[in-house]
C-alpha cells in the first residue's frame, strides 16, 4: 500500500501528515486545538481538517462557531456526523433534529440535509463511498 501524505500549505505550514496508510493514528484533541489556533478560525465561522482519506472513505474534523451552517448537503456515499462538542441542529427532509455531545447521525447516500451550530461545536464527519448502488435509494419511489 502506498502511504499518502497531505502536504503543508500557506494556511497550514505544519500540515504535512499521513492521511492514508495501513493504519493512521488520529489525535482528535490535538487537531481540535490546531483548528482553533489557526487564522481560519478567527476569520471564518468554521475550520476543518481532513484526518483520513482513502479511495472510499474520508474523515474530516470540523469546528463550527455558533450559528455556522453547512447548508443543503447531499453526498453520494454514506455519511456519519458525530458531535464531539457543542450542540447542533440537523435539518432533514422529515424535519429538524437537535443533537449534542456524544450523539451521532447516519445518512444514506443522496439524503439532503443541513447542519447549524447552536453553540460552538466540533464534529467528526465520515463519508464512505462505494461503487455499489444503495438499495434504500433504488426502492424509493420518490427518487
Secondary structure, DSSP 8 states (H G I E B T S, - for coil): ---EEE---SS-TT--EEEESS-----HHHHHHHHHHSHHHHHSSEEEEEEEE-SSEEEEEEEE-TT-EEEEE--SSEEEEEEEESEEEEEETTEEEEEETT-EEEE-TT--EEEEESSSEEEEEEEE--SS--HHHHT-TT-
